[in-house]
Amino acid sequence: MLRGQWPLEEKVKPIFKAQIAKWLENGVIKRAPPGNPYNSLLFPVRKKNTQGQYSGDSRIVMDCRLVNSAFNPAKSDRFPLPLISELHRKMSKHYIYLIIDLSQCFHSLEIHYSSRKFLSFTDPTTAQQYMHFKAPTGLTPLSFFVQRQLTNLFSDLNDVTTNFIDDITLHTDGDMETHIKYVKIVIDRLTEINLTINVAKTHLAQKSINIPGFCLSEQGLAVDQRKVRNILDWNPVCQNNRELAV
């Protein structure tokens, strides 16, 4: 499993340097031993802001496709991810919503020492090779693992909680006092297993929420208006057939 690093544009090199420095500081990665033959590449991914729109910032992720191809499906955790249609059905037509975005969920999972060498990459700015001591985003079995663990964590709250991997939604139909009671339960349980919340992407006490392509509210499922705003605001050049012919 060897894949060399793509050449980088000069403008993105500071992003790589900052991300790798942060990983080192947080113990996510450490130097790989000399002669390690395994390597995956890094690449930038555009970030989204709190409104779900792409911002000008990027984050760095590792391309795990080679590693994923080596997993034996028969021996890997294949806990089923919920269908999008099922998420829509379960999460729509509720009164109050809470969306929780977990901060660095995968980095809270430590990699077994015998597997770290397979999760190596080369710093494109220094040519130093590192390996992951904590899980990178993109390992297929870990998505199923996180889905299983969070589903089990909130199994007794199945009527009011839904999770898709590390994204958690609380949806209640009672008053605000009841909603707050469940919020406290959810946060306490996440704290007990040492998971932290990304406050910037957590939305409290919402009457409607946006998930990819759709808006969910007490009225049910609707198209996310932000996704069709350009079409709705489009001012066509041609107003009739004659103008079209011209």
C-alpha positions as CSV (number, residue, x, y, z in Angstrom):
1,M,0.0,0.0,0.0
2,L,2.2,2.8,-1.3
3,R,0.9,6.0,-2.9
4,G,3.2,9.0,-3.3
5,Q,2.1,12.6,-2.4
6,W,0.8,14.8,-5.2
7,P,2.7,18.0,-5.9
8,L,1.3,21.0,-4.0
9,E,0.6,24.5,-5.0
10,E,2.5,27.0,-2.9
11,K,-0.6,28.6,-1.6
12,V,-1.8,25.5,0.2
13,K,1.5,24.5,1.8
14,P,0.9,26.7,4.9
15,I,-2.4,24.8,5.4
16,F,-0.6,21.5,5.4
17,K,2.1,22.8,7.8
18,A,-0.5,24.1,10.2
19,Q,-2.6,20.9,10.2
20,I,0.4,18.6,10.6
21,A,1.7,20.7,13.5
22,K,-1.7,20.5,15.2
23,W,-1.9,16.7,14.7
24,L,1.6,16.5,16.4
25,E,0.6,18.7,19.2
26,N,-2.6,16.7,19.9
27,G,-0.9,13.3,19.6
28,V,-2.8,12.3,16.5
29,I,0.4,11.4,14.6
30,K,4.0,10.6,15.4
31,R,7.1,10.0,13.3
32,A,7.1,6.8,11.4
33,P,10.0,4.4,11.8
34,P,12.7,4.4,9.1
35,G,12.0,2.2,6.2
36,N,8.3,2.1,6.6
37,P,7.0,0.9,3.2
38,Y,3.4,2.1,3.6
39,N,2.2,5.5,2.6
40,S,-1.0,7.3,1.7
41,L,-1.4,10.8,0.3
42,L,-2.9,13.9,1.9
43,F,-5.2,16.3,0.1
44,P,-7.2,19.5,1.0
45,V,-11.0,19.5,1.4
46,R,-13.1,22.7,1.4
47,K,-14.8,23.4,4.7
48,K,-18.4,24.4,5.2
49,N,-19.5,27.2,7.5
50,T,-22.3,27.0,10.1
51,Q,-24.9,27.7,7.3
52,G,-23.7,24.7,5.4
53,Q,-22.1,26.8,2.6
54,Y,-18.5,26.3,1.4
55,S,-16.1,28.8,3.0
56,G,-12.7,29.8,1.8
57,D,-11.0,27.5,4.4
58,S,-9.8,24.0,3.9
59,R,-8.9,21.0,6.1
60,I,-6.4,18.3,5.3
61,V,-7.5,14.6,5.2
62,M,-5.7,11.4,4.3
63,D,-6.7,9.4,1.2
64,C,-7.6,6.0,2.8
65,R,-8.8,4.2,-0.3
66,L,-5.7,1.9,-0.5
67,V,-6.1,1.0,3.2
68,N,-9.8,0.5,2.9
69,S,-9.3,-1.8,-0.1
70,A,-7.2,-4.1,2.1
71,F,-10.0,-4.7,4.7
72,N,-11.7,-8.1,4.6
73,P,-15.5,-7.3,4.7
74,A,-16.2,-10.6,6.3
75,K,-14.0,-9.6,9.3
76,S,-14.9,-5.9,9.5
77,D,-17.7,-4.3,11.5
78,R,-20.5,-3.8,9.0
79,F,-23.1,-2.3,11.3
80,P,-25.7,-0.8,8.9
81,L,-25.8,3.0,8.4
82,P,-29.4,4.3,8.3
83,L,-31.0,5.0,5.0
84,I,-31.5,8.6,4.1
85,S,-35.2,8.0,3.5
86,E,-35.5,6.5,7.0
87,L,-33.7,9.5,8.5
88,H,-36.2,11.9,6.7
89,R,-39.1,9.9,8.0
90,K,-37.9,9.7,11.6
91,M,-36.6,13.2,11.9
92,S,-39.5,15.2,10.3
93,K,-42.6,16.6,11.9
94,H,-41.2,17.4,15.3
95,Y,-41.5,20.5,17.3
96,I,-38.0,21.3,18.6
97,Y,-34.6,20.2,17.2
98,L,-31.0,20.1,18.4
99,I,-28.1,19.2,16.1
100,I,-24.8,18.2,17.7
101,D,-21.6,18.0,15.7
102,L,-18.9,16.0,17.5
103,S,-15.5,17.6,17.5
104,Q,-12.7,15.3,16.1
105,C,-14.7,12.2,16.9
106,F,-12.4,9.8,14.9
107,H,-9.3,11.3,16.6
108,S,-10.7,10.1,19.9
109,L,-10.1,6.5,18.7
110,E,-6.6,5.1,19.3
111,I,-5.1,2.9,16.6
112,H,-3.6,-0.4,17.7
113,Y,0.2,-0.3,17.7
114,S,0.5,-3.1,15.1
115,S,-1.7,-1.2,12.6
116,R,-0.2,2.3,12.9
117,K,2.4,1.7,10.1
118,F,-0.4,1.1,7.6
119,L,-1.7,4.6,8.3
120,S,1.3,6.6,7.3
121,F,1.8,9.6,5.1
122,T,4.6,11.9,4.1
123,D,4.6,15.6,4.9
124,P,4.7,17.2,1.5
125,T,6.6,20.3,2.9
126,T,9.4,18.4,4.7
127,A,9.4,14.9,3.3
128,Q,9.1,13.5,6.9
129,Q,6.9,10.5,7.2
130,Y,4.4,10.2,10.0
131,M,1.9,7.6,11.1
132,H,-1.4,7.9,12.8
133,F,-1.7,7.0,16.5
134,K,-5.3,8.1,16.5
135,A,-7.8,7.3,13.7
136,P,-7.9,9.5,10.6
137,T,-11.2,10.4,8.9
138,G,-12.1,8.1,6.1
139,L,-11.5,4.6,7.4
140,T,-14.6,2.6,6.3
141,P,-14.8,0.2,9.3
142,L,-14.6,3.1,11.8
143,S,-17.7,4.7,10.3
144,F,-19.6,1.5,11.0
145,F,-18.0,1.3,14.5
146,V,-19.0,4.9,15.4
147,Q,-22.5,4.3,14.2
148,R,-22.8,1.2,16.3
149,Q,-21.4,2.8,19.5
150,L,-23.6,5.9,19.3
151,T,-26.7,3.9,18.4
152,N,-26.0,1.7,21.5
153,L,-25.3,4.8,23.6
154,F,-28.7,6.3,22.9
155,S,-30.7,3.0,22.4
156,D,-33.2,3.9,25.1
157,L,-33.7,7.4,23.5
158,N,-34.4,6.0,20.1
159,D,-37.7,8.0,19.8
160,V,-36.0,11.3,20.3
161,T,-32.4,10.8,19.0
162,T,-31.0,10.0,15.6
163,N,-27.4,9.7,14.6
164,F,-25.7,9.3,11.3
165,I,-22.2,8.3,12.1
166,D,-21.0,11.2,14.3
167,D,-23.8,13.7,13.6
168,I,-26.5,13.6,16.3
169,T,-30.0,15.0,16.2
170,L,-32.4,15.4,19.1
171,H,-36.0,15.9,18.1
172,T,-38.8,16.3,20.6
173,D,-42.5,17.2,20.5
174,G,-43.0,18.5,24.1
175,D,-42.3,21.8,25.7
176,M,-38.9,23.5,26.0
177,E,-38.5,22.1,29.6
178,T,-38.8,18.5,28.2
179,H,-36.4,19.3,25.4
180,I,-33.8,20.7,27.8
181,K,-34.1,17.6,29.9
182,Y,-33.1,15.4,26.9
183,V,-30.4,17.8,25.9
184,K,-28.8,17.4,29.3
185,I,-29.0,13.6,29.1
186,V,-27.4,13.5,25.6
187,I,-24.6,15.8,26.6
188,D,-23.9,13.9,29.9
189,R,-23.6,10.6,28.0
190,L,-21.2,12.1,25.4
191,T,-19.1,13.5,28.3
192,E,-19.0,10.1,30.0
193,I,-17.3,8.6,27.0
194,N,-14.9,11.6,26.5
195,L,-16.5,12.9,23.3
196,T,-16.5,16.7,22.8
197,I,-19.0,18.9,20.9
198,N,-18.1,21.4,18.2
199,V,-20.0,24.3,19.6
200,A,-19.7,26.4,16.4
201,K,-21.7,23.7,14.4
202,T,-24.1,22.8,17.2
203,H,-27.6,24.3,16.8
204,L,-29.8,24.6,19.9
205,A,-33.6,24.8,20.1
206,Q,-34.4,25.0,16.4
207,K,-37.9,24.9,14.9
208,S,-36.4,23.6,11.7
209,I,-33.1,22.1,10.6
210,N,-31.3,21.7,7.3
211,I,-29.7,18.4,6.3
212,P,-28.2,17.8,2.9
213,G,-30.7,19.1,0.3
214,F,-33.7,19.2,2.6
215,C,-35.3,21.1,5.5
216,L,-37.0,19.3,8.3
217,S,-39.6,20.9,10.6
218,E,-43.0,20.3,12.3
219,Q,-44.6,20.7,8.8
220,G,-42.5,17.7,7.5
221,L,-39.9,17.5,4.7
222,A,-39.2,20.3,2.3
223,V,-36.5,21.2,-0.2
224,D,-33.7,23.3,1.3
225,Q,-34.4,26.7,-0.2
226,R,-30.7,27.6,0.0
227,K,-30.0,24.9,-2.6
228,V,-32.4,26.3,-5.2
229,R,-31.9,30.0,-4.4
230,N,-30.0,30.6,-7.7
231,I,-32.9,29.1,-9.7
232,L,-35.6,31.0,-7.7
233,D,-33.7,34.3,-8.1
234,W,-32.8,33.7,-11.8
235,N,-34.0,36.4,-14.1
236,P,-34.4,34.8,-17.5
237,V,-33.2,36.8,-20.4
238,C,-36.1,35.8,-22.7
239,Q,-39.6,36.6,-21.6
240,N,-41.5,35.1,-24.6
241,N,-41.1,33.1,-27.8
242,R,-40.3,36.1,-29.9
243,E,-37.4,37.2,-27.7
244,L,-36.2,33.6,-27.7
245,A,-36.2,33.6,-31.5
246,V,-34.2,36.8,-31.6
